[in-house]
Amino acid sequence: MEMKLGDGRRVILQPVFAGAEGCYEDYIYLQMLQREWERPAPAFERFSHFAEKERPSARAALVILFWSYFETRLERLIRNGLRNLPESVREDLLERYSSVGARMYRLYRIAFGCTYFEDLSALGYERVAKLLAELHKRRNEFAHGRPQAIDDSSVSSLVEVLKDEHESWIASFNLRATRAGAE
C-alpha cells in the first residue's frame, strides 16, 4: 500500500499481521504470569509446614499457568501449519492427538517431519527445548500426585528463559505456520 506523508513524500507500507501473538488471551496469560511472579512474598508461606523435599514451590502456579499458555500456542501453531488440509482432516488430527505430549512429538512429526523440540534446537533454541521437555515432565508429575516436582528451581529456570522461549515460539511459528515458512 502506498501512503503520502505530511511532507509530500510517498512511502510503501508492507502488510502487517498479528502473527503468532494473534489472540487476546495471549495478553491475558502474559499479564497473569507477571502478576503471579510479582505476588508479595507473604502469600507464599502456605507450604512451609511441608518437609523441604516434599514441598512444592510456592510459585508452582507460575509453571502451571505457563504450561496452559504454551498448550494454546502449540495448538495455534499446528492448526495454522495444517491450514491447507481440509477442515475435517485437520480437526480429526487435533482431536486424535489431543494431549500436548502427543502433539509435540507425534502430530508435529507427522505434520512437519520432526518434533517440536527438534525444531527448536535447529532454530538455535536448544536450551528452551530442554527446559520445555523438563517442565512437561514436572507438570505431569505435579498433576499426578507429586506436587513437589515443581520446585523453586523449576520456577526460576522458567523465568530465566521466558524471553527466549517466547522468541523460540515466534521462530517456530514463522517456520511452520506462516505462508512463507509453510511453503
TIVO-2410 file (N, C-alpha, C; in nm, 3 decimals):
# residues 183
REC num residu      c1      c2      c3 atome chaine
REC   1      M   0.085  -0.116   0.000     N      A
REC   1      M   0.000   0.000   0.000    CA      A
REC   1      M   0.091   0.124   0.000     C      A
REC   2      E   0.052   0.222  -0.076     N      A
REC   2      E   0.128   0.347  -0.081    CA      A
REC   2      E   0.058   0.452   0.005     C      A
REC   3      M   0.140   0.529   0.078     N      A
REC   3      M   0.084   0.633   0.164    CA      A
REC   3      M   0.161   0.762   0.142     C      A
REC   4      K   0.089   0.873   0.143     N      A
REC   4      K   0.151   1.004   0.128    CA      A
REC   4      K   0.172   1.064   0.267     C      A
REC   5      L   0.298   1.101   0.298     N      A
REC   5      L   0.330   1.162   0.425    CA      A
REC   5      L   0.297   1.310   0.423     C      A
REC   6      G   0.296   1.371   0.539     N      A
REC   6      G   0.264   1.513   0.552    CA      A
REC   6      G   0.356   1.604   0.472     C      A
REC   7      D   0.481   1.563   0.451     N      A
REC   7      D   0.576   1.646   0.377    CA      A
REC   7      D   0.571   1.620   0.227     C      A
REC   8      G   0.475   1.537   0.183     N      A
REC   8      G   0.459   1.512   0.040    CA      A
REC   8      G   0.526   1.385  -0.011     C      A
REC   9      R   0.616   1.327   0.068     N      A
REC   9      R   0.682   1.203   0.024    CA      A
REC   9      R   0.583   1.088   0.022     C      A
REC  10      R   0.605   0.997  -0.071     N      A
REC  10      R   0.523   0.876  -0.079    CA      A
REC  10      R   0.608   0.758  -0.033     C      A
REC  11      V   0.549   0.676   0.053     N      A
REC  11      V   0.619   0.558   0.103    CA      A
REC  11      V   0.532   0.435   0.082     C      A
REC  12      I   0.598   0.322   0.065     N      A
REC  12      I   0.527   0.194   0.050    CA      A
REC  12      I   0.521   0.129   0.188     C      A
REC  13      L   0.402   0.092   0.230     N      A
REC  13      L   0.382   0.022   0.357    CA      A
REC  13      L   0.359  -0.126   0.328     C      A
REC  14      Q   0.435  -0.210   0.396     N      A
REC  14      Q   0.419  -0.354   0.382    CA      A
REC  14      Q   0.303  -0.400   0.469     C      A
REC  15      P   0.235  -0.508   0.429     N      A
REC  15      P   0.125  -0.559   0.512    CA      A
REC  15      P   0.181  -0.611   0.645     C      A
REC  16      V   0.103  -0.593   0.751     N      A
REC  16      V   0.142  -0.638   0.884    CA      A
REC  16      V   0.029  -0.724   0.939     C      A
REC  17      F   0.068  -0.835   1.000     N      A
REC  17      F  -0.030  -0.927   1.056    CA      A
REC  17      F   0.004  -0.954   1.201     C      A
REC  18      A  -0.096  -0.991   1.281     N      A
REC  18      A  -0.075  -1.018   1.423    CA      A
REC  18      A   0.019  -1.136   1.443     C      A
REC  19      G   0.016  -1.234   1.354     N      A
REC  19      G   0.110  -1.346   1.361    CA      A
REC  19      G   0.090  -1.434   1.482     C      A
REC  20      A   0.201  -1.475   1.540     N      A
REC  20      A   0.199  -1.573   1.649    CA      A
REC  20      A   0.120  -1.524   1.770     C      A
REC  21      E   0.124  -1.396   1.799     N      A
REC  21      E   0.051  -1.341   1.912    CA      A
REC  21      E  -0.080  -1.280   1.863     C      A
REC  22      G  -0.162  -1.362   1.802     N      A
REC  22      G  -0.281  -1.311   1.739    CA      A
REC  22      G  -0.407  -1.318   1.822     C      A
REC  23      C  -0.397  -1.366   1.945     N      A
REC  23      C  -0.518  -1.385   2.024    CA      A
REC  23      C  -0.516  -1.301   2.152     C      A
REC  24      Y  -0.630  -1.253   2.186     N      A
REC  24      Y  -0.648  -1.171   2.306    CA      A
REC  24      Y  -0.600  -1.245   2.430     C      A
REC  25      E  -0.628  -1.376   2.437     N      A
REC  25      E  -0.592  -1.450   2.558    CA      A
REC  25      E  -0.442  -1.456   2.581     C      A
REC  26      D  -0.361  -1.441   2.475     N      A
REC  26      D  -0.216  -1.438   2.494    CA      A
REC  26      D  -0.177  -1.326   2.590     C      A
REC  27      Y  -0.235  -1.212   2.573     N      A
REC  27      Y  -0.202  -1.098   2.657    CA      A
REC  27      Y  -0.255  -1.117   2.799     C      A
REC  28      I  -0.368  -1.184   2.812     N      A
REC  28      I  -0.420  -1.216   2.945    CA      A
REC  28      I  -0.325  -1.312   3.015     C      A
REC  29      Y  -0.283  -1.418   2.944     N      A
REC  29      Y  -0.186  -1.512   3.003    CA      A
REC  29      Y  -0.060  -1.439   3.048     C      A
REC  30      L  -0.006  -1.353   2.963     N      A
REC  30      L   0.117  -1.281   2.998    CA      A
REC  30      L   0.097  -1.192   3.120     C      A
REC  31      Q  -0.018  -1.125   3.128     N      A
REC  31      Q  -0.047  -1.042   3.246    CA      A
REC  31      Q  -0.060  -1.128   3.371     C      A
REC  32      M  -0.124  -1.244   3.357     N      A
REC  32      M  -0.139  -1.333   3.472    CA      A
REC  32      M  -0.004  -1.388   3.518     C      A
REC  33      L   0.082  -1.423   3.423     N      A
REC  33      L   0.217  -1.471   3.459    CA      A
REC  33      L   0.293  -1.362   3.535     C      A
REC  34      Q   0.285  -1.241   3.486     N      A
REC  34      Q   0.354  -1.131   3.553    CA      A
REC  34      Q   0.298  -1.109   3.693     C      A
REC  35      R   0.166  -1.111   3.706     N      A
REC  35      R   0.103  -1.092   3.837    CA      A
REC  35      R   0.146  -1.202   3.934     C      A
REC  36      E   0.151  -1.326   3.885     N      A
REC  36      E   0.192  -1.438   3.970    CA      A
REC  36      E   0.336  -1.421   4.016     C      A
REC  37      W   0.423  -1.377   3.927     N      A
REC  37      W   0.563  -1.358   3.961    CA      A
REC  37      W   0.581  -1.244   4.062     C      A
REC  38      E   0.501  -1.139   4.049     N      A
REC  38      E   0.515  -1.021   4.134    CA      A
REC  38      E   0.434  -1.029   4.263     C      A
REC  39      R   0.363  -1.137   4.283     N      A
REC  39      R   0.281  -1.151   4.403    CA      A
REC  39      R   0.368  -1.135   4.529     C      A
REC  40      P   0.322  -1.063   4.631     N      A
REC  40      P   0.401  -1.040   4.752    CA      A
REC  40      P   0.442  -1.171   4.822     C      A
REC  41      A   0.560  -1.173   4.877     N      A
REC  41      A   0.617  -1.293   4.939    CA      A
REC  41      A   0.530  -1.357   5.048     C      A
REC  42      P   0.464  -1.282   5.137     N      A
REC  42      P   0.384  -1.348   5.242    CA      A
REC  42      P   0.275  -1.441   5.188     C      A
REC  43      A   0.232  -1.417   5.067     N      A
REC  43      A   0.129  -1.504   5.009    CA      A
REC  43      A   0.182  -1.644   4.980     C      A
REC  44      F   0.313  -1.662   4.991     N      A
REC  44      F   0.374  -1.791   4.956    CA      A
REC  44      F   0.411  -1.876   5.077     C      A
REC  45      E   0.378  -1.837   5.195     N      A
REC  45      E   0.422  -1.909   5.313    CA      A
REC  45      E   0.334  -2.029   5.347     C      A
REC  46      R   0.241  -2.061   5.265     N      A
REC  46      R   0.145  -2.168   5.295    CA      A
REC  46      R   0.204  -2.309   5.295     C      A
REC  47      F   0.316  -2.331   5.228     N      A
REC  47      F   0.373  -2.465   5.218    CA      A
REC  47      F   0.488  -2.488   5.317     C      A
REC  48      S   0.511  -2.395   5.408     N      A
REC  48      S   0.628  -2.404   5.497    CA      A
REC  48      S   0.621  -2.522   5.594     C      A
REC  49      H   0.504  -2.578   5.616     N      A
REC  49      H   0.492  -2.691   5.709    CA      A
REC  49      H   0.532  -2.824   5.644     C      A
REC  50      F   0.551  -2.828   5.512     N      A
REC  50      F   0.597  -2.949   5.444    CA      A
REC  50      F   0.747  -2.964   5.465     C      A
REC  51      A   0.794  -3.088   5.469     N      A
REC  51      A   0.939  -3.113   5.470    CA      A
REC  51      A   0.995  -3.055   5.340     C      A
REC  52      E   1.118  -3.007   5.343     N      A
REC  52      E   1.174  -2.936   5.228    CA      A
REC  52      E   1.168  -3.020   5.099     C      A
REC  53      K   1.198  -3.148   5.106     N      A
REC  53      K   1.198  -3.232   4.985    CA      A
REC  53      K   1.056  -3.266   4.937     C      A
REC  54      E   0.957  -3.243   5.020     N      A
REC  54      E   0.818  -3.271   4.985    CA      A
REC  54      E   0.740  -3.144   4.953     C      A
REC  55      R   0.806  -3.032   4.954     N      A
REC  55      R   0.741  -2.903   4.939    CA      A
REC  55      R   0.740  -2.858   4.794     C      A
REC  56      P   0.622  -2.832   4.738     N      A
REC  56      P   0.619  -2.771   4.604    CA      A
REC  56      P   0.664  -2.625   4.616     C      A
REC  57      S   0.709  -2.572   4.507     N      A
REC  57      S   0.743  -2.430   4.508    CA      A
REC  57      S   0.619  -2.350   4.540     C      A
REC  58      A   0.638  -2.247   4.618     N      A
REC  58      A   0.526  -2.158   4.648    CA      A
REC  58      A   0.478  -2.089   4.521     C      A
REC  59      R   0.564  -2.084   4.420     N      A
REC  59      R   0.528  -2.023   4.292    CA      A
REC  59      R   0.498  -2.127   4.184     C      A
REC  60      A   0.463  -2.249   4.226     N      A
REC  60      A   0.433  -2.356   4.130    CA      A
REC  60      A   0.324  -2.317   4.031     C      A
REC  61      A   0.232  -2.234   4.075     N      A
REC  61      A   0.123  -2.191   3.987    CA      A
REC  61      A   0.175  -2.120   3.863     C      A
REC  62      L   0.291  -2.059   3.873     N      A
REC  62      L   0.352  -1.992   3.758    CA      A
REC  62      L   0.379  -2.094   3.646     C      A
REC  63      V   0.434  -2.209   3.682     N      A
REC  63      V   0.463  -2.313   3.584    CA      A
REC  63      V   0.333  -2.370   3.526     C      A
REC  64      I   0.236  -2.395   3.611     N      A
REC  64      I   0.107  -2.449   3.565    CA      A
REC  64      I   0.040  -2.350   3.469     C      A
REC  65      L   0.040  -2.225   3.504     N      A
REC  65      L  -0.019  -2.121   3.419    CA      A
REC  65      L   0.058  -2.110   3.287     C      A
REC  66      F   0.190  -2.108   3.294     N      A
REC  66      F   0.270  -2.103   3.172    CA      A
REC  66      F   0.238  -2.222   3.082     C      A
REC  67      W   0.225  -2.340   3.140     N      A
REC  67      W   0.203  -2.458   3.059    CA      A
REC  67      W   0.069  -2.450   2.985     C      A
REC  68      S  -0.032  -2.395   3.049     N      A
REC  68      S  -0.161  -2.376   2.981    CA      A
REC  68      S  -0.144  -2.280   2.863     C      A
REC  69      Y  -0.071  -2.174   2.885     N      A
REC  69      Y  -0.042  -2.077   2.779    CA      A
REC  69      Y   0.035  -2.146   2.665     C      A
REC  70      F   0.135  -2.223   2.699     N      A
REC  70      F   0.214  -2.295   2.599    CA      A
REC  70      F   0.125  -2.387   2.514     C      A
REC  71      E   0.035  -2.460   2.579     N      A
REC  71      E  -0.052  -2.553   2.506    CA      A
REC  71      E  -0.140  -2.480   2.406     C      A
REC  72      T  -0.191  -2.363   2.442     N      A
REC  72      T  -0.276  -2.289   2.347    CA      A
REC  72      T  -0.195  -2.243   2.226     C      A
REC  73      R  -0.070  -2.201   2.251     N      A
REC  73      R   0.013  -2.155   2.139    CA      A
REC  73      R   0.056  -2.271   2.050     C      A
REC  74      L   0.085  -2.386   2.110     N      A
REC  74      L   0.123  -2.502   2.029    CA      A
REC  74      L   0.006  -2.545   1.939     C      A
REC  75      E  -0.114  -2.544   1.993     N      A
REC  75      E  -0.230  -2.577   1.911    CA      A
REC  75      E  -0.244  -2.478   1.795     C      A
REC  76      R  -0.224  -2.350   1.823     N      A
REC  76      R  -0.236  -2.249   1.718    CA      A
REC  76      R  -0.132  -2.272   1.609     C      A
REC  77      L  -0.010  -2.304   1.650     N      A
REC  77      L   0.096  -2.331   1.553    CA      A
REC  77      L   0.058  -2.449   1.463     C      A
REC  78      I   0.018  -2.559   1.525     N      A
REC  78      I  -0.017  -2.678   1.448    CA      A
REC  78      I  -0.139  -2.651   1.361     C      A
REC  79      R  -0.241  -2.590   1.417     N      A
REC  79      R  -0.363  -2.560   1.340    CA      A
REC  79      R  -0.330  -2.475   1.217     C      A
REC  80      N  -0.247  -2.373   1.235     N      A
REC  80      N  -0.209  -2.289   1.122    CA      A
REC  80      N  -0.119  -2.363   1.024     C      A
REC  81      G  -0.031  -2.448   1.076     N      A
REC  81      G   0.056  -2.527   0.990    CA      A
REC  81      G  -0.019  -2.628   0.906     C      A
REC  82      L  -0.136  -2.670   0.953     N      A
REC  82      L  -0.219  -2.767   0.881    CA      A
REC  82      L  -0.334  -2.701   0.805     C      A
REC  83      R  -0.329  -2.570   0.792     N      A
REC  83      R  -0.442  -2.496   0.735    CA      A
REC  83      R  -0.476  -2.535   0.592     C      A
REC  84      N  -0.382  -2.595   0.518     N      A
REC  84      N  -0.410  -2.634   0.380    CA      A
REC  84      N  -0.482  -2.768   0.370     C      A
REC  85      L  -0.495  -2.838   0.481     N      A
REC  85      L  -0.571  -2.963   0.483    CA      A
REC  85      L  -0.720  -2.931   0.491     C      A
REC  86      P  -0.805  -3.021   0.444     N      A
REC  86      P  -0.949  -2.999   0.465    CA      A
REC  86      P  -0.978  -2.986   0.615     C      A
REC  87      E  -1.072  -2.903   0.649     N      A
REC  87      E  -1.104  -2.877   0.790    CA      A
REC  87      E  -1.134  -3.005   0.866     C      A
REC  88      S  -1.208  -3.097   0.804     N      A
REC  88      S  -1.243  -3.221   0.873    CA      A
REC  88      S  -1.119  -3.304   0.907     C      A
REC  89      V  -1.020  -3.305   0.819     N      A
REC  89      V  -0.896  -3.378   0.844    CA      A
REC  89      V  -0.816  -3.310   0.955     C      A
REC  90      R  -0.805  -3.179   0.947     N      A
REC  90      R  -0.732  -3.102   1.049    CA      A
REC  90      R  -0.794  -3.123   1.186     C      A
REC  91      E  -0.926  -3.112   1.196     N      A
REC  91      E  -0.994  -3.128   1.325    CA      A
REC  91      E  -0.981  -3.270   1.377     C      A
REC  92      D  -0.987  -3.369   1.287     N      A
REC  92      D  -0.970  -3.509   1.329    CA      A
REC  92      D  -0.830  -3.531   1.386     C      A
REC  93      L  -0.728  -3.477   1.320     N      A
REC  93      L  -0.591  -3.491   1.369    CA      A
REC  93      L  -0.575  -3.424   1.506     C      A
REC  94      L  -0.629  -3.305   1.523     N      A
REC  94      L  -0.618  -3.235   1.651    CA      A
REC  94      L  -0.693  -3.309   1.762     C      A
REC  95      E  -0.805  -3.371   1.727     N      A
REC  95      E  -0.878  -3.449   1.826    CA      A
REC  95      E  -0.806  -3.579   1.858     C      A
REC  96      R  -0.755  -3.645   1.756     N      A
REC  96      R  -0.684  -3.772   1.773    CA      A
REC  96      R  -0.558  -3.754   1.856     C      A
REC  97      Y  -0.489  -3.643   1.836     N      A
REC  97      Y  -0.366  -3.611   1.910    CA      A
REC  97      Y  -0.397  -3.493   2.003     C      A
REC  98      S  -0.483  -3.516   2.099     N      A
REC  98      S  -0.532  -3.405   2.180    CA      A
REC  98      S  -0.443  -3.370   2.299     C      A
REC  99      S  -0.360  -3.461   2.344     N      A
REC  99      S  -0.271  -3.426   2.456    CA      A
REC  99      S  -0.151  -3.348   2.403     C      A
REC 100      V  -0.097  -3.264   2.488     N      A
REC 100      V   0.016  -3.181   2.444    CA      A
REC 100      V   0.137  -3.268   2.410     C      A
REC 101      G   0.157  -3.376   2.483     N      A
REC 101      G   0.269  -3.465   2.453    CA      A
REC 101      G   0.256  -3.527   2.315     C      A
REC 102      A   0.137  -3.576   2.284     N      A
REC 102      A   0.115  -3.635   2.151    CA      A
REC 102      A   0.132  -3.530   2.042     C      A
REC 103      R   0.094  -3.408   2.070     N      A
REC 103      R   0.108  -3.301   1.970    CA      A
REC 103      R   0.254  -3.262   1.950     C      A
REC 104      M   0.331  -3.248   2.059     N      A
REC 104      M   0.471  -3.205   2.048    CA      A
REC 104      M   0.557  -3.310   1.978     C      A
REC 105      Y   0.526  -3.436   2.000     N      A
REC 105      Y   0.609  -3.542   1.946    CA      A
REC 105      Y   0.550  -3.604   1.821     C      A
REC 106      R   0.431  -3.664   1.831     N      A
REC 106      R   0.379  -3.743   1.720    CA      A
REC 106      R   0.313  -3.659   1.611     C      A
REC 107      L   0.217  -3.574   1.648     N      A
REC 107      L   0.147  -3.494   1.546    CA      A
REC 107      L   0.242  -3.396   1.478     C      A
REC 108      Y   0.328  -3.334   1.554     N      A
REC 108      Y   0.424  -3.239   1.497    CA      A
REC 108      Y   0.514  -3.311   1.395     C      A
REC 109      R   0.555  -3.433   1.428     N      A
REC 109      R   0.638  -3.510   1.335    CA      A
REC 109      R   0.560  -3.545   1.207     C      A
REC 110      I   0.434  -3.583   1.224     N      A
REC 110      I   0.350  -3.613   1.108    CA      A
REC 110      I   0.337  -3.490   1.019     C      A
REC 111      A   0.313  -3.376   1.080     N      A
REC 111      A   0.288  -3.253   1.004    CA      A
REC 111      A   0.415  -3.192   0.945     C      A
REC 112      F   0.526  -3.198   1.021     N      A
REC 112      F   0.644  -3.121   0.983    CA      A
REC 112      F   0.773  -3.202   0.969     C      A
REC 113      G   0.767  -3.331   0.997     N      A
REC 113      G   0.884  -3.417   0.977    CA      A
REC 113      G   0.983  -3.421   1.092     C      A
REC 114      C   0.951  -3.356   1.205     N      A
REC 114      C   1.038  -3.360   1.323    CA      A
REC 114      C   0.951  -3.325   1.444     C      A
REC 115      T   1.007  -3.338   1.563     N      A
REC 115      T   0.933  -3.299   1.683    CA      A
REC 115      T   0.945  -3.148   1.703     C      A
REC 116      Y   0.863  -3.095   1.790     N      A
REC 116      Y   0.871  -2.953   1.824    CA      A
REC 116      Y   1.008  -2.921   1.882     C      A
REC 117      F   1.058  -3.010   1.967     N      A
REC 117      F   1.187  -2.987   2.030    CA      A
REC 117      F   1.301  -2.990   1.929     C      A
REC 118      E   1.292  -3.076   1.831     N      A
REC 118      E   1.394  -3.080   1.725    CA      A
REC 118      E   1.393  -2.950   1.645     C      A
REC 119      D   1.274  -2.897   1.620     N      A
REC 119      D   1.264  -2.768   1.552    CA      A
REC 119      D   1.330  -2.658   1.635     C      A
REC 120      L   1.298  -2.654   1.763     N      A
REC 120      L   1.357  -2.551   1.849    CA      A
REC 120      L   1.510  -2.560   1.849     C      A
REC 121      S   1.562  -2.680   1.859     N      A
REC 121      S   1.708  -2.698   1.859    CA      A
REC 121      S   1.767  -2.652   1.727     C      A
REC 122      A   1.705  -2.690   1.616     N      A
REC 122      A   1.755  -2.650   1.484    CA      A
REC 122      A   1.750  -2.498   1.466     C      A
REC 123      L   1.656  -2.433   1.533     N      A
REC 123      L   1.643  -2.286   1.525    CA      A
REC 123      L   1.737  -2.214   1.623     C      A
REC 124      G   1.816  -2.290   1.697     N      A
REC 124      G   1.911  -2.230   1.791    CA      A
REC 124      G   1.859  -2.215   1.933     C      A
REC 125      Y   1.751  -2.284   1.966     N      A
REC 125      Y   1.689  -2.272   2.098    CA      A
REC 125      Y   1.694  -2.406   2.173     C      A
REC 126      E   1.809  -2.469   2.173     N      A
REC 126      E   1.824  -2.599   2.240    CA      A
REC 126      E   1.795  -2.588   2.390     C      A
REC 127      R   1.840  -2.480   2.452     N      A
REC 127      R   1.815  -2.459   2.595    CA      A
REC 127      R   1.665  -2.454   2.625     C      A
REC 128      V   1.591  -2.387   2.539     N      A
REC 128      V   1.446  -2.378   2.555    CA      A
REC 128      V   1.384  -2.516   2.537     C      A
REC 129      A   1.429  -2.589   2.436     N      A
REC 129      A   1.376  -2.723   2.410    CA      A
REC 129      A   1.395  -2.813   2.533     C      A
REC 130      K   1.513  -2.809   2.592     N      A
REC 130      K   1.542  -2.891   2.711    CA      A
REC 130      K   1.454  -2.849   2.828     C      A
REC 131      L   1.439  -2.719   2.848     N      A
REC 131      L   1.357  -2.673   2.959    CA      A
REC 131      L   1.211  -2.713   2.939     C      A
REC 132      L   1.158  -2.697   2.818     N      A
REC 132      L   1.019  -2.733   2.793    CA      A
REC 132      L   0.995  -2.882   2.817     C      A
REC 133      A   1.089  -2.966   2.774     N      A
REC 133      A   1.076  -3.110   2.798    CA      A
REC 133      A   1.074  -3.138   2.949     C      A
REC 134      E   1.160  -3.068   3.024     N      A
REC 134      E   1.165  -3.086   3.169    CA      A
REC 134      E   1.037  -3.035   3.235     C      A
REC 135      L   0.990  -2.919   3.194     N      A
REC 135      L   0.866  -2.865   3.251    CA      A
REC 135      L   0.746  -2.954   3.220     C      A
REC 136      H   0.743  -3.011   3.101     N      A
REC 136      H   0.635  -3.103   3.065    CA      A
REC 136      H   0.633  -3.222   3.161     C      A
REC 137      K   0.751  -3.279   3.184     N      A
REC 137      K   0.763  -3.392   3.277    CA      A
REC 137      K   0.719  -3.352   3.418     C      A
REC 138      R   0.768  -3.238   3.465     N      A
REC 138      R   0.736  -3.194   3.601    CA      A
REC 138      R   0.589  -3.155   3.616     C      A
REC 139      R   0.532  -3.094   3.514     N      A
REC 139      R   0.390  -3.058   3.518    CA      A
REC 139      R   0.305  -3.185   3.528     C      A
REC 140      N   0.343  -3.288   3.452     N      A
REC 140      N   0.271  -3.415   3.460    CA      A
REC 140      N   0.284  -3.479   3.597     C      A
REC 141      E   0.404  -3.477   3.653     N      A
REC 141      E   0.424  -3.532   3.788    CA      A
REC 141      E   0.339  -3.455   3.889     C      A
REC 142      F   0.337  -3.324   3.878     N      A
REC 142      F   0.256  -3.240   3.966    CA      A
REC 142      F   0.109  -3.282   3.958     C      A
REC 143      A   0.061  -3.296   3.835     N      A
REC 143      A  -0.080  -3.327   3.813    CA      A
REC 143      A  -0.117  -3.468   3.858     C      A
REC 144      H  -0.018  -3.557   3.869     N      A
REC 144      H  -0.045  -3.697   3.903    CA      A
REC 144      H   0.011  -3.736   4.040     C      A
REC 145      G   0.005  -3.642   4.135     N      A
REC 145      G   0.032  -3.678   4.273    CA      A
REC 145      G   0.167  -3.640   4.330     C      A
REC 146      R   0.251  -3.570   4.257     N      A
REC 146      R   0.380  -3.527   4.309    CA      A
REC 146      R   0.394  -3.375   4.294     C      A
REC 147      P   0.319  -3.297   4.372     N      A
REC 147      P   0.326  -3.152   4.358    CA      A
REC 147      P   0.466  -3.096   4.381     C      A
REC 148      Q   0.549  -3.167   4.459     N      A
REC 148      Q   0.686  -3.120   4.483    CA      A
REC 148      Q   0.774  -3.128   4.358     C      A
REC 149      A   0.724  -3.189   4.251     N      A
REC 149      A   0.801  -3.195   4.126    CA      A
REC 149      A   0.827  -3.055   4.071     C      A
REC 150      I   0.735  -2.964   4.097     N      A
REC 150      I   0.758  -2.825   4.056    CA      A
REC 150      I   0.818  -2.753   4.176     C      A
REC 151      D   0.951  -2.748   4.177     N      A
REC 151      D   1.024  -2.687   4.287    CA      A
REC 151      D   1.069  -2.546   4.248     C      A
REC 152      D   1.136  -2.480   4.341     N      A
REC 152      D   1.182  -2.343   4.316    CA      A
REC 152      D   1.277  -2.337   4.196     C      A
REC 153      S   1.357  -2.440   4.178     N      A
REC 153      S   1.450  -2.444   4.065    CA      A
REC 153      S   1.375  -2.445   3.932     C      A
REC 154      S   1.265  -2.520   3.926     N      A
REC 154      S   1.183  -2.524   3.804    CA      A
REC 154      S   1.127  -2.386   3.771     C      A
REC 155      V   1.077  -2.321   3.873     N      A
REC 155      V   1.018  -2.188   3.854    CA      A
REC 155      V   1.125  -2.089   3.809     C      A
REC 156      S   1.239  -2.090   3.876     N      A
REC 156      S   1.348  -1.999   3.839    CA      A
REC 156      S   1.396  -2.024   3.697     C      A
REC 157      S   1.408  -2.151   3.660     N      A
REC 157      S   1.452  -2.184   3.524    CA      A
REC 157      S   1.355  -2.130   3.420     C      A
REC 158      L   1.226  -2.143   3.447     N      A
REC 158      L   1.126  -2.090   3.355    CA      A
REC 158      L   1.139  -1.939   3.342     C      A
REC 159      V   1.147  -1.870   3.453     N      A
REC 159      V   1.153  -1.724   3.449    CA      A
REC 159      V   1.279  -1.678   3.376     C      A
REC 160      E   1.390  -1.747   3.399     N      A
REC 160      E   1.516  -1.710   3.333    CA      A
REC 160      E   1.510  -1.724   3.182     C      A
REC 161      V   1.433  -1.821   3.132     N      A
REC 161      V   1.433  -1.849   2.988    CA      A
REC 161      V   1.306  -1.800   2.918     C      A
REC 162      L   1.218  -1.734   2.992     N      A
REC 162      L   1.088  -1.695   2.937    CA      A
REC 162      L   1.100  -1.610   2.811     C      A
REC 163      K   1.189  -1.515   2.808     N      A
REC 163      K   1.205  -1.430   2.689    CA      A
REC 163      K   1.253  -1.514   2.570     C      A
REC 164      D   1.351  -1.600   2.592     N      A
REC 164      D   1.400  -1.687   2.485    CA      A
REC 164      D   1.291  -1.784   2.440     C      A
REC 165      E   1.210  -1.833   2.534     N      A
REC 165      E   1.101  -1.924   2.497    CA      A
REC 165      E   1.004  -1.852   2.406     C      A
REC 166      H   0.975  -1.727   2.439     N      A
REC 166      H   0.883  -1.650   2.356    CA      A
REC 166      H   0.940  -1.630   2.216     C      A
REC 167      E   1.068  -1.598   2.208     N      A
REC 167      E   1.133  -1.581   2.077    CA      A
REC 167      E   1.136  -1.714   2.001     C      A
REC 168      S   1.156  -1.824   2.071     N      A
REC 168      S   1.158  -1.955   2.005    CA      A
REC 168      S   1.020  -1.989   1.949     C      A
REC 169      W   0.916  -1.951   2.023     N      A
REC 169      W   0.779  -1.972   1.977    CA      A
REC 169      W   0.755  -1.896   1.847     C      A
REC 170      I   0.796  -1.771   1.843     N      A
REC 170      I   0.777  -1.690   1.723    CA      A
REC 170      I   0.855  -1.749   1.606     C      A
REC 171      A   0.978  -1.792   1.630     N      A
REC 171      A   1.060  -1.852   1.525    CA      A
REC 171      A   0.997  -1.981   1.472     C      A
REC 172      S   0.947  -2.065   1.561     N      A
REC 172      S   0.884  -2.190   1.516    CA      A
REC 172      S   0.753  -2.161   1.445     C      A
REC 173      F   0.677  -2.065   1.493     N      A
REC 173      F   0.553  -2.027   1.426    CA      A
REC 173      F   0.583  -1.976   1.285     C      A
REC 174      N   0.683  -1.889   1.274     N      A
REC 174      N   0.720  -1.836   1.143    CA      A
REC 174      N   0.767  -1.947   1.049     C      A
REC 175      L   0.837  -2.045   1.102     N      A
REC 175      L   0.887  -2.155   1.020    CA      A
REC 175      L   0.773  -2.246   0.974     C      A
REC 176      R   0.682  -2.278   1.061     N      A
REC 176      R   0.582  -2.382   1.031    CA      A
REC 176      R   0.441  -2.334   1.001     C      A
REC 177      A   0.404  -2.215   1.047     N      A
REC 177      A   0.263  -2.177   1.040    CA      A
REC 177      A   0.235  -2.053   0.957     C      A
REC 178      T   0.336  -1.990   0.904     N      A
REC 178      T   0.311  -1.874   0.817    CA      A
REC 178      T   0.315  -1.920   0.673     C      A
REC 179      R   0.261  -1.841   0.587     N      A
REC 179      R   0.261  -1.877   0.446    CA      A
REC 179      R   0.404  -1.893   0.393     C      A
REC 180      A   0.493  -1.801   0.429     N      A
REC 180      A   0.632  -1.808   0.380    CA      A
REC 180      A   0.703  -1.931   0.435     C      A
REC 181      G   0.685  -1.962   0.564     N      A
REC 181      G   0.754  -2.074   0.625    CA      A
REC 181      G   0.694  -2.209   0.587     C      A
REC 182      A   0.564  -2.212   0.556     N      A
REC 182      A   0.497  -2.339   0.530    CA      A
REC 182      A   0.502  -2.380   0.384     C      A
REC 183      E   0.554  -2.295   0.298     N      A
REC 183      E   0.554  -2.329   0.155    CA      A
REC 183      E   0.687  -2.386   0.113     C      A
***
